Amino acid sequence: YMGTKYTKGLAATNKVAVGGAFLRGHVIVVGTLESKEITVDGVPVLQNLGDTYKIGAFATLTYTDSGHLVDGAAGIWEKRIVHMSLPLGVTVTVLRWENYLDIRIKMPAQVGQDGSCGNFNGDASDDTTESIQARIGARVGPGELLFGHRAAVDFTAAEARLVKMCKPDRYARAQKECGKQLRGRHIKNDHKACVLNICYGANPHALKLATSLGS
């Protein structure tokens, strides 16, 4: 996820990577139309509509202009869709738009499954953001990143002032929770961004307050 100028800094899905043992070490990366990125193991593939690419005899990727939308509002644009047929009954559909992605994942339950979409145990109550981050952390752990590099987390002077203004009890809670969520070596500003989120994330007037500080 990445904040963009089009979403006024709010996070949108900017790129997706698929990999791991079930792909026998291969990594598929799909970015936005703007990025022009579709790669397998760093090599560009599916450069034209209608192209098909196979990874051995166990995975097939196709690039088409047809498929069901995740968000009906996107129907005003021409479709550019990557379809992935992967091992273990997993299918991934990536709808590429100019500056963001929509993604549909279909799969049977897997042992140890967990992540942004939950753990697929039939209990929606433990699929909250807080529950998921308590189980697996708020960031991809060291050595598990499938992308070539981590995106930088920017932190403005106004955001730094907001952290200093956080109420003591909430700040103490943020320090404790962020310590649990951000496991291993943190990227620059990760911890401060986490603290800011806990201090003001549920505040409906946070934008107004930040604007008053010149953000």
N, C-alpha and C positions, 0 to 999 in steps of 0.2 A: 504494500500500500504506500501511496505517496501523496502528499499535499501538492496541489498544482495551482497555477494562476487561474485556471478555468473554474476551480472549485473554491476559490478564495482561501486556499491553504488547507481546506478540509481533505481528509484522506480519500483517495479513490484507488481502485485496483489498477496498477500501472504496468505490471509484468507478472507472469506466472512461470514457475519452474517445476517440472515434474521429473523425479528421479528416485534413486534408492536401489535397494537390493532387488526389488521386483522387476526393475528395468536393467538388471545386470550391470549396474554402474553407469549406464547412459543417462544423460541429462537433456531434457527437452525444455527450451525456453521460448516463450511467446510474449512479445511486447505489443504496444499499440501500433496503429497505422503510422502515426507520427514517427515512431522509433524505427520502423521498417525491420524489426527484429523477429525472425523465426529461425531458431538454430537447434541442431542436435549435436551435442558435444562441441559446441562453439563453431560449427560449420553451418553456414546459411542453407536452408532448405525451403521448399514450398514457396518459391519466389513468384509463381504465377497461379492464378485461379485455375482449378482443375488438376493441379499437381498432386501426386501421391508419393509418399516416402515411407519405406519400410525399414524397421530396425530388426535385422535378422528375420526370423520367421515368427516373432512373438509380438510385434507392435506395428501398427499401421497408422500413418497420419495422412489426412487429406485436407485440401484447402478449397472451399466452395463458397458460393454466394447463396446457399440455401440452408435452412434449419430453423427451428423454433426459437423465438426470442425469449430471453430471460426477463427483459423489461419491455413491455409493449410500446412504451413511449419512444423507444429507439427505432420503431418501424418507419420513421421518416427518412432514414438513411439507408444507403446500399449496404447489404450484408457482406461481411468478409469473415468467414468462420473457419476455424481450425478444428477438425474432428479427430480425436485420438481414440483408437481402439487398443487397449493395453492389457497386459496379463492380469490374472485374478478376477476377471469380470469387470474391470474398471474401464469406464468411458469418461473422457473429459472433452467438453465442448467449450471452446474459447471464442467468444464473439468480439472481434477487434473493431473498436471505434477509433476516431482520430486521436483522442487523448486519454482514453480509459478502456478497460476491458469488462465484459460480463462473462461469468464462468458458470457452467453447469457440470457437476460431478455426479456420476451414478456408479454405485459400487455395492457389493454385498458387505456385510460387517466383517471387519478384519480383527484379529487378535491384537490388542494393544492400541487400537485406533483412537486417535484424539487430535484435537486441533481447533481451528477457528469455527468449524461447523459442529463441534461437539464430539462425543465419544460413541454415538450410535448405540446406546444401551437401552433406548426406549424411554428414558427418564429425562424429560426436558428441563427439569428443575436444576440439574447439575451442568447445564450447557450455557449458563450465564458467563459473561466475560470474566467476572471475578473467579468463578469456579474453575474455568479453563486455565486461567493464568496461574491459579494456585497449584494446579496439577503439573503444568508443563512450562510455566514461565511466560513472560510477555514478549520475549524475543527468541529467535532461533539460536540455539546454543552453539558454542564454539565447536568447529569441526563438522557442523551439520548444514551449513549454508550451501545451497545449490547455485546461487548466483555468483558471478565473478567477483563482486564486491558489495559492501553494504552502502546503502544510501546515507548521506550525512544527515544528521538531525540538527537543523538550525535552531538557534536560541537567541532571541532578540533582547535588547536592553530592557524593553517594556516587560517582557516575560520574566526576566530576572527580578525586576521590581515586584511583580506579582507574587513570586515565590517568597520574597522577603515579607510581604504583607499577609501571607497565609496565617490563619489563626493557629496558635501554638498547639492545641490538641489535634487539629487536623494535620498539621505539619509533622507531628510526632507519628501519627498513624501512617502518613505517606512514607516517611523514612522506613518504617517497619515493613510495610507492604511492598515497597519498591525493592527493598533488599531481598525479599523472597522471589519477586517476579523476575528480576534481572539477574539471572544466574551467570556465573563465569565472568569473563572480562567484558566490560561494557564499552560500547562505542561512545565517542564524544557526545556529551549532552544527553545521553539516554536517561540517566538517573534524574537529571533536572526536569526533563520532559515528563517523566513518570510522576514526579512530585507535583508538577503543575497540573497534571490531569486529575490527580486525587484531590488537590486543594480546590480546584474550580470546575472540574468536569461536570458536576451536577448543578452548577449555578446558572440559572437562566439569564442572569445579568452579566455573565463573565465577559461577553463581547463588548457590552456597554462600558464596563470597567476598564477593559484593555484599551478601548478606543480613547477613553479619557486620559490614559497615560501616554498616548501618542503612538500606539501600536498600529 
